Amino acid sequence: MWQTGPMPATGARARVRAELTREIAEVARRHLASDGAAALSLRAVARELGMASSAVYRYFPSRDELLTALIVEAYDALGETAERAAAAAAAGDLRDRWLAVCRAVRGWALAHPHEYALVYGSPVPGYAAPQATIVPASRVGEVLCRLVAEGIADGAVDPHLDATGADATLEPDVAPSMGLPVDSGGSLAARAIFAWTSLYGMISFELFGHTHNVVADHAAFFDDAAGRLAGVLGLPA
């Protein structure tokens, strides 16, 4: 049965708290854009909201907790973008799906440069990311590695290709955490990390202006490079 009448006090408080939390995060994101993460200040955020700083501290007890919330939010937004792109391209071949995810990641970064810079730019002095950021940060990598794992399961990707032993340079739990075969004589997990970091390297160089006056058509350059990374992983066209 539907309940009629006023909303319970606990429900109203929860709604108000959620709305204020959202407003604090929204103002903080604007401050990231104007002043950078290192200058983020709870007092400045409170001032813009017309709140006492002590009131903001009830929602985010420290600047670092606010930063963590913004970082997790950015990682999750980027991860959701990658997951949606992979799902939308599910009918394509592995390389097409790989390219769709890479393009989506680049598109999100270009549309949200300050959030991207927060998670992939210069470290914030004095801030140490807590465990809570690890799972959100891995979402894009998991999407890309799932494509490789699917290729192995289908027999389309040879996990023993280029058996240089590069996987021996990784921590022991890295390959299984990526859903890839454990093979100290192989290189698949190392090549996956190479592809993943190269993807972000290309995006960062473009976003932060390092390829200005070097690359004339960034979209075409990116597509070509992402296709080459797919080849490094043995994803068939």
C-alpha positions in Angstrom: 0.0 0.0 0.0 1.2 3.5 -0.8 1.8 5.8 2.1 0.1 9.1 2.0 0.7 12.2 4.0 4.0 14.0 4.9 7.3 12.3 4.1 8.9 10.8 7.3 11.5 13.0 8.9 14.3 10.5 8.2 13.4 10.4 4.5 13.3 14.2 4.3 16.7 14.5 6.1 18.2 11.9 3.7 16.9 13.8 0.7 18.2 17.1 2.0 21.6 15.5 2.8 21.9 14.0 -0.6 21.0 17.3 -2.3 23.5 19.3 -0.2 26.2 16.6 -0.9 25.5 17.0 -4.6 25.7 20.8 -4.4 29.0 20.7 -2.5 30.5 18.4 -5.1 29.2 20.5 -7.9 30.8 23.7 -6.5 34.0 21.8 -5.8 34.2 20.7 -9.4 33.9 24.3 -10.5 36.7 25.2 -8.2 38.8 22.4 -9.7 38.2 24.0 -13.1 39.2 27.5 -12.0 41.8 26.9 -9.3 43.1 23.3 -9.7 42.9 20.4 -7.3 45.8 21.6 -5.1 43.9 24.8 -4.3 40.7 23.1 -3.4 39.4 24.5 -0.1 36.4 23.5 2.0 36.1 27.0 3.3 36.0 28.4 -0.2 33.3 25.9 -1.2 31.3 26.7 1.9 31.6 30.4 1.2 30.2 30.0 -2.3 27.3 28.0 -1.0 26.6 30.5 1.8 27.2 27.9 4.4 29.3 27.9 7.5 32.4 25.9 7.0 31.5 23.8 10.0 28.3 22.7 8.2 30.3 21.5 5.2 32.6 19.5 7.4 29.5 17.5 8.5 29.4 16.2 4.9 33.1 16.1 4.1 35.2 16.1 7.3 38.3 17.1 5.3 39.5 18.4 2.0 41.0 14.9 1.3 37.6 13.3 1.7 36.1 15.7 -0.7 38.9 15.1 -3.2 38.4 11.3 -2.8 34.6 11.7 -3.5 35.4 13.7 -6.6 38.1 11.2 -7.8 35.8 8.2 -7.3 33.0 10.1 -9.1 35.3 10.8 -12.0 36.6 7.2 -12.2 33.1 5.9 -12.1 31.8 8.2 -14.8 34.7 7.3 -17.1 34.2 3.6 -16.3 30.5 3.8 -17.1 31.3 5.5 -20.4 33.7 2.6 -21.3 31.2 0.0 -20.3 28.4 1.6 -22.3 30.6 1.8 -25.3 31.6 -1.9 -25.0 27.9 -2.9 -24.7 26.8 -0.8 -27.6 29.5 -2.3 -29.8 28.9 -5.9 -28.7 27.9 -7.0 -32.1 31.2 -5.9 -33.7 34.4 -7.8 -33.9 37.0 -7.5 -31.1 39.0 -4.8 -32.7 35.9 -2.7 -33.5 34.8 -3.0 -29.9 38.3 -2.1 -28.6 38.3 1.0 -30.8 34.8 1.9 -29.6 35.9 1.8 -26.0 39.1 3.8 -26.7 37.2 6.4 -28.5 34.7 6.7 -25.7 37.4 7.2 -23.1 39.0 9.9 -25.2 35.6 11.5 -25.8 34.9 11.6 -22.1 38.3 13.1 -21.3 37.9 15.9 -23.9 34.4 16.6 -22.6 35.5 16.6 -18.9 39.1 17.9 -19.0 39.3 19.0 -15.3 37.9 15.7 -14.0 40.3 13.9 -16.2 43.2 16.0 -15.0 42.2 15.3 -11.4 42.7 11.5 -11.8 45.4 11.4 -14.5 47.2 14.7 -14.1 49.8 15.9 -11.6 49.4 14.4 -8.1 47.8 16.7 -5.5 50.5 17.7 -2.9 49.8 16.1 0.4 47.0 13.8 -0.8 47.3 10.0 -0.8 44.5 8.2 -2.6 42.8 5.7 -0.3 41.7 2.1 -1.0 38.3 3.4 -2.0 39.7 4.7 -5.3 41.2 1.4 -6.5 38.1 -0.4 -7.8 36.7 2.6 -9.6 40.1 3.3 -11.1 40.2 -0.2 -12.6 36.9 -0.1 -14.5 38.3 1.0 -17.9 41.2 -1.5 -17.7 38.7 -4.3 -16.8 36.6 -3.5 -19.9 39.6 -3.6 -22.2 41.0 -6.8 -20.6 37.6 -8.5 -20.9 37.8 -8.0 -24.7 41.2 -9.8 -24.7 39.9 -12.5 -22.4 36.9 -13.0 -24.7 39.3 -13.3 -27.6 41.3 -16.0 -25.8 38.1 -17.9 -24.9 37.0 -17.8 -28.6 40.3 -18.8 -29.9 40.7 -15.5 -31.7 43.6 -14.3 -29.5 46.8 -16.4 -29.0 47.8 -15.8 -25.3 51.3 -17.2 -26.1 52.0 -14.7 -28.9 55.3 -12.8 -28.3 56.4 -14.9 -25.4 59.2 -12.6 -24.2 58.7 -13.3 -20.5 57.7 -9.6 -19.9 54.9 -10.8 -17.5 57.7 -11.8 -15.1 58.3 -8.1 -14.5 54.8 -7.7 -13.0 53.5 -8.3 -9.5 52.3 -11.9 -9.2 48.6 -11.0 -8.8 48.4 -8.6 -11.7 47.5 -11.0 -14.5 44.7 -12.9 -12.6 43.3 -9.6 -11.4 43.0 -8.6 -15.0 41.4 -11.8 -16.0 44.3 -12.9 -18.1 46.4 -16.1 -18.0 49.3 -16.4 -15.6 52.4 -17.2 -17.6 55.8 -16.0 -16.4 57.2 -16.8 -19.8 54.6 -14.9 -21.6 53.9 -11.2 -22.2 50.1 -10.8 -22.6 49.5 -9.1 -19.2 52.5 -6.8 -19.8 51.3 -5.9 -23.3 47.8 -5.2 -21.8 49.3 -2.7 -19.4 51.4 -1.2 -22.2 48.3 -0.7 -24.2 46.3 0.7 -21.3 49.0 3.2 -20.3 49.7 4.1 -23.9 46.0 4.9 -24.3 46.1 7.4 -21.4 49.4 8.7 -22.6 47.9 9.7 -25.9 44.9 11.3 -24.3 47.0 13.2 -21.8 49.4 14.5 -24.4 46.5 15.8 -26.5 44.5 17.2 -23.6 47.5 18.9 -22.0 48.7 20.4 -25.3 51.9 18.3 -25.7 51.1 17.4 -29.3 50.1 20.9 -30.3 51.9 21.8 -33.6 52.8 18.1 -33.9 49.5 16.3 -34.7 47.2 17.9 -37.2 44.2 15.5 -36.9 44.1 14.2 -33.4 41.0 12.0 -33.9 42.5 10.2 -36.9 45.9 9.9 -35.2 44.2 8.4 -32.1 42.2 5.9 -34.1 45.4 4.7 -35.9 47.3 4.4 -32.7 44.5 2.6 -30.9 44.3 0.2 -33.7 48.0 -0.5 -33.4 47.6 -1.1 -29.7 44.8 -3.7 -30.6 47.4 -5.3 -32.8 49.9 -5.5 -30.0 47.4 -7.5 -28.0 46.6 -9.8 -31.0 43.0 -8.6 -31.4 42.0 -9.6 -34.9 40.3 -7.2 -37.3 
